[in-house]
Amino acid sequence: MLTPVMIKNIGYKTYIVFMCFMIFAMFWSAFILPELRGLNPQQIDEVFHDTTSTEDEERRQKIARQIGLDKLQAQAEVEHKEDAAGEKIV
């Protein structure tokens, strides 16, 4: 809602305003939030006691089993191991 008004009134400088916000956010996250540095998303979820990503992963695995993607993935792993061993795959 704000962007069209800003573009109408200040033109290309709108993008400079958003760039400044992004730079501020970069410094904020790098220097103010160092406790999250080096953590993967699952570990960050643990910090905030959020189980959403775990539930999403379980849901993804259930759907993959239902449509047969787990078998396809297992087959691809076998073919990859055979290829890595130097055997020719047809």
MODELLER restraints for C-alpha pairs under 7 A, 6 or more apart:
rsr = mdl.restraints
at = mdl.atoms
rsr.add(forms.Gaussian(group=physical.xy_distance, feature=features.Distance(at['CA:6:A'], at['CA:14:A']), mean=5.86, stdev=0.5))
rsr.add(forms.Gaussian(group=physical.xy_distance, feature=features.Distance(at['CA:7:A'], at['CA:14:A']), mean=5.85, stdev=0.5))
rsr.add(forms.Gaussian(group=physical.xy_distance, feature=features.Distance(at['CA:36:A'], at['CA:44:A']), mean=6.74, stdev=0.5))
rsr.add(forms.Gaussian(group=physical.xy_distance, feature=features.Distance(at['CA:42:A'], at['CA:53:A']), mean=6.74, stdev=0.5))
rsr.add(forms.Gaussian(group=physical.xy_distance, feature=features.Distance(at['CA:45:A'], at['CA:51:A']), mean=6.58, stdev=0.5))
rsr.add(forms.Gaussian(group=physical.xy_distance, feature=features.Distance(at['CA:64:A'], at['CA:70:A']), mean=5.81, stdev=0.5))
rsr.add(forms.Gaussian(group=physical.xy_distance, feature=features.Distance(at['CA:83:A'], at['CA:89:A']), mean=6.63, stdev=0.5))
